Amino acid sequence: MKNENNESMKAPRKNARELIVAKLAKRFPDRALDNDDDFFDALAEYDSRLCERYERLCNDQNKLASLF
């Protein structure tokens, strides 16, 4: 969308860290992600849980595929 001066009216883009912090804040509302240590601890926990979830999904799909 553009204004009358033909300039773009897009919202300013957030950097990747801001987007990740927002996602982690939703996932871990009780944690303060003020410093790098807390941020990376939460990120590591989020990643490990996500990997476990995808591993369970893959195992379930393999079990289902083996039935046919």
DONUPA-548021 format. One record per residue: residue number from 1; residue in three letters; z negated, y negated, x negated of N, C-alpha, C in turn. Coordinates in steps of 0.001 Angstrom, whole numbers. Layout:
BEGIN
+-----+------+---------+---------+---------+---------+---------+---------+---------+---------+---------+
! seq ! type !     n.z !     n.y !     n.x !    ca.z !    ca.y !    ca.x !     c.z !     c.y !     c.x !
+-----+------+---------+---------+---------+---------+---------+---------+---------+---------+---------+
! NUM !  ALA !       Z !       Y !       X !       Z !       Y !       X !       Z !       Y !       X !
...
+-----+------+---------+---------+---------+---------+---------+---------+---------+---------+---------+
% end
This chain:
BEGIN
+-----+------+---------+---------+---------+---------+---------+---------+---------+---------+---------+
! seq ! type !     n.z !     n.y !     n.x !    ca.z !    ca.y !    ca.x !     c.z !     c.y !     c.x !
+-----+------+---------+---------+---------+---------+---------+---------+---------+---------+---------+
!   1 !  MET !       0 !    1167 !    -842 !       0 !       0 !       0 !       0 !   -1235 !    -891 !
!   2 !  LYS !     704 !   -2277 !    -456 !     812 !   -3482 !   -1268 !     428 !   -4699 !    -436 !
!   3 !  ASN !     -58 !   -5739 !   -1116 !    -399 !   -6980 !    -422 !     813 !   -7908 !    -384 !
!   4 !  GLU !     601 !   -9162 !      96 !    1744 !  -10078 !     242 !    2377 !  -10479 !   -1087 !
!   5 !  ASN !    1669 !  -10334 !   -2202 !    2228 !  -10648 !   -3515 !    2876 !   -9433 !   -4162 !
!   6 !  ASN !    3055 !   -8355 !   -3366 !    3692 !   -7131 !   -3833 !    2883 !   -6460 !   -4949 !
!   7 !  GLU !    1565 !   -6614 !   -4906 !     677 !   -5988 !   -5874 !      18 !   -4781 !   -5222 !
!   8 !  SER !    -223 !   -3807 !   -5995 !    -841 !   -2593 !   -5484 !   -2282 !   -2869 !   -5075 !
!   9 !  MET !   -2703 !   -2293 !   -3941 !   -4059 !   -2495 !   -3435 !   -4866 !   -1207 !   -3532 !
!  10 !  LYS !   -4568 !    -370 !   -4487 !   -5289 !     882 !   -4643 !   -6693 !     619 !   -5169 !
!  11 !  ALA !   -7603 !    1494 !   -4788 !   -8975 !    1404 !   -5288 !   -8978 !    1741 !   -6775 !
!  12 !  PRO !   -9870 !    1131 !   -7535 !   -9921 !    1447 !   -8963 !  -10278 !    2917 !   -9176 !
!  13 !  ARG !   -9624 !    3526 !  -10141 !   -9860 !    4939 !  -10423 !  -11174 !    5122 !  -11156 !
!  14 !  LYS !  -11872 !    6184 !  -10800 !  -13095 !    6534 !  -11503 !  -12731 !    7419 !  -12684 !
!  15 !  ASN !  -13532 !    7324 !  -13728 !  -13251 !    8204 !  -14858 !  -13793 !    9600 !  -14542 !
!  16 !  ALA !  -13425 !   10567 !  -15348 !  -13758 !   11964 !  -15092 !  -15262 !   12192 !  -15057 !
!  17 !  ARG !  -15982 !   11541 !  -15935 !  -17435 !   11747 !  -15966 !  -18086 !   11284 !  -14669 !
!  18 !  GLU !  -17641 !   10153 !  -14126 !  -18197 !    9659 !  -12870 !  -17930 !   10643 !  -11730 !
!  19 !  LEU !  -16746 !   11231 !  -11710 !  -16412 !   12198 !  -10674 !  -17266 !   13456 !  -10797 !
!  20 !  ILE !  -17461 !   13925 !  -12027 !  -18276 !   15119 !  -12253 !  -19731 !   14847 !  -11913 !
!  21 !  VAL !  -20247 !   13683 !  -12289 !  -21628 !   13332 !  -11964 !  -21818 !   13286 !  -10450 !
!  22 !  ALA !  -20851 !   12752 !   -9733 !  -20942 !   12704 !   -8271 !  -20970 !   14114 !   -7685 !
!  23 !  LYS !  -20129 !   15006 !   -8202 !  -20103 !   16382 !   -7722 !  -21411 !   17103 !   -8042 !
!  24 !  LEU !  -21926 !   16903 !   -9247 !  -23188 !   17531 !   -9633 !  -24355 !   16974 !   -8828 !
!  25 !  ALA !  -24313 !   15690 !   -8506 !  -25378 !   15077 !   -7715 !  -25419 !   15670 !   -6309 !
!  26 !  LYS !  -24256 !   16026 !   -5768 !  -24221 !   16682 !   -4460 !  -24781 !   18097 !   -4556 !
!  27 !  ARG !  -24457 !   18778 !   -5648 !  -24893 !   20171 !   -5819 !  -26370 !   20262 !   -6182 !
!  28 !  PHE !  -26851 !   19329 !   -6995 !  -28236 !   19318 !   -7450 !  -28886 !   17974 !   -7090 !
!  29 !  PRO !  -29180 !   17753 !   -5812 !  -29709 !   16436 !   -5409 !  -31092 !   16124 !   -5969 !
!  30 !  ASP !  -31821 !   17149 !   -6385 !  -33175 !   16921 !   -6876 !  -33218 !   16580 !   -8360 !
!  31 !  ARG !  -32085 !   16617 !   -9031 !  -32049 !   16338 !  -10469 !  -31559 !   14924 !  -10749 !
!  32 !  ALA !  -32143 !   14326 !  -11768 !  -31661 !   13032 !  -12249 !  -30751 !   13310 !  -13445 !
!  33 !  LEU !  -29538 !   12854 !  -13365 !  -28559 !   13102 !  -14424 !  -28403 !   11855 !  -15287 !
!  34 !  ASP !  -29540 !   11319 !  -15721 !  -29544 !   10051 !  -16435 !  -29117 !   10161 !  -17890 !
!  35 !  ASN !  -29445 !   11272 !  -18532 !  -29081 !   11383 !  -19948 !  -28134 !   12557 !  -20152 !
!  36 !  ASP !  -27574 !   12630 !  -21347 !  -26574 !   13655 !  -21644 !  -27140 !   15067 !  -21550 !
!  37 !  ASP !  -28387 !   15272 !  -21966 !  -28980 !   16605 !  -21919 !  -29065 !   17123 !  -20482 !
!  38 !  ASP !  -29559 !   16294 !  -19583 !  -29653 !   16695 !  -18174 !  -28271 !   16923 !  -17569 !
!  39 !  PHE !  -27337 !   16048 !  -17921 !  -25975 !   16175 !  -17416 !  -25347 !   17491 !  -17860 !
!  40 !  PHE !  -25441 !   17813 !  -19143 !  -24809 !   19028 !  -19644 !  -25539 !   20286 !  -19190 !
!  41 !  ASP !  -26854 !   20216 !  -18996 !  -27585 !   21361 !  -18445 !  -27118 !   21658 !  -17021 !
!  42 !  ALA !  -26993 !   20621 !  -16204 !  -26528 !   20803 !  -14830 !  -25084 !   21280 !  -14811 !
!  43 !  LEU !  -24264 !   20760 !  -15701 !  -22868 !   21170 !  -15778 !  -22751 !   22636 !  -16181 !
!  44 !  ALA !  -23560 !   23072 !  -17132 !  -23540 !   24469 !  -17571 !  -23989 !   25389 !  -16437 !
!  45 !  GLU !  -25029 !   24984 !  -15705 !  -25499 !   25802 !  -14584 !  -24453 !   25869 !  -13476 !
!  46 !  TYR !  -23826 !   24745 !  -13187 !  -22773 !   24698 !  -12162 !  -21619 !   25616 !  -12560 !
!  47 !  ASP !  -21224 !   25550 !  -13824 !  -20115 !   26367 !  -14307 !  -20461 !   27850 !  -14267 !
!  48 !  SER !  -21670 !   28205 !  -14676 !  -22039 !   29626 !  -14677 !  -22092 !   30174 !  -13254 !
!  49 !  ARG !  -22610 !   29383 !  -12315 !  -22635 !   29836 !  -10911 !  -21224 !   29975 !  -10358 !
!  50 !  LEU !  -20346 !   29060 !  -10718 !  -18966 !   29130 !  -10256 !  -18267 !   30364 !  -10827 !
!  51 !  CYS !  -18506 !   30661 !  -12098 !  -17916 !   31856 !  -12715 !  -18434 !   33123 !  -12052 !
!  52 !  GLU !  -19735 !   33175 !  -11769 !  -20302 !   34337 !  -11080 !  -19689 !   34506 !   -9696 !
!  53 !  ARG !  -19490 !   33405 !   -9016 !  -18896 !   33463 !   -7677 !  -17471 !   33999 !   -7724 !
!  54 !  TYR !  -16678 !   33516 !   -8663 !  -15303 !   34001 !   -8781 !  -15254 !   35455 !   -9237 !
!  55 !  GLU !  -16217 !   35863 !  -10054 !  -16276 !   37258 !  -10490 !  -16581 !   38168 !   -9300 !
!  56 !  ARG !  -17526 !   37759 !   -8444 !  -17819 !   38548 !   -7244 !  -16612 !   38602 !   -6317 !
!  57 !  LEU !  -15911 !   37492 !   -6183 !  -14714 !   37461 !   -5346 !  -13653 !   38407 !   -5900 !
!  58 !  CYS !  -13467 !   38396 !   -7203 !  -12488 !   39281 !   -7831 !  -12872 !   40742 !   -7628 !
!  59 !  ASN !  -14146 !   41056 !   -7790 !  -14610 !   42429 !   -7577 !  -14396 !   42870 !   -6137 !
!  60 !  ASP !  -14677 !   41989 !   -5191 !  -14468 !   42313 !   -3785 !  -12991 !   42552 !   -3484 !
!  61 !  GLN !  -12129 !   41736 !   -4069 !  -10695 !   41910 !   -3857 !  -10201 !   43210 !   -4483 !
!  62 !  ASN !  -10743 !   43567 !   -5647 !  -10351 !   44827 !   -6283 !  -10811 !   46026 !   -5454 !
!  63 !  LYS !  -12009 !   45947 !   -4883 !  -12489 !   47021 !   -4009 !  -11593 !   47159 !   -2790 !
!  64 !  LEU !  -11208 !   46023 !   -2212 !  -10344 !   46052 !   -1049 !   -8973 !   46610 !   -1408 !
!  65 !  ALA !   -8446 !   46199 !   -2552 !   -7129 !   46684 !   -2964 !   -7145 !   48178 !   -3259 !
!  66 !  SER !   -8274 !   48687 !   -3752 !   -8337 !   50116 !   -4060 !   -8341 !   50975 !   -2802 !
!  67 !  LEU !   -8680 !   50397 !   -1655 !   -8657 !   51138 !    -408 !   -7240 !   51447 !      53 !
!  68 !  PHE !   -6299 !   50647 !    -382 !   -4919 !   50814 !      91 !   -4044 !   51379 !    -943 !
+-----+------+---------+---------+---------+---------+---------+---------+---------+---------+---------+
% end
